[in-house]
Amino acid sequence: MNFIVKGTFKAGQKWEPFTKKLTTLNKNLALEKTFSLIGSEHRLRRTLIKINSVDEAKE
């Protein structure tokens, strides 16, 4: 299933928005994968990543 995850992450003094499109089996795995990707790309802890929505893509 395809999911679109939207949220923000802390970049210096401000919060930057992001949108990730992922293919996973369920919503929880999409959430975990997003934390993993954003955290590794920007060297952030989970507390500095805020997820606003996880929606199934209509494709």
Buried (B, 14 or more C-beta within 10 A) or exposed (E): EEBBBBBBBBEEEEBEEBEBEBEBEEBEBBBEBBBEBBBEEBEBEEEBBEBEEBEEEEE
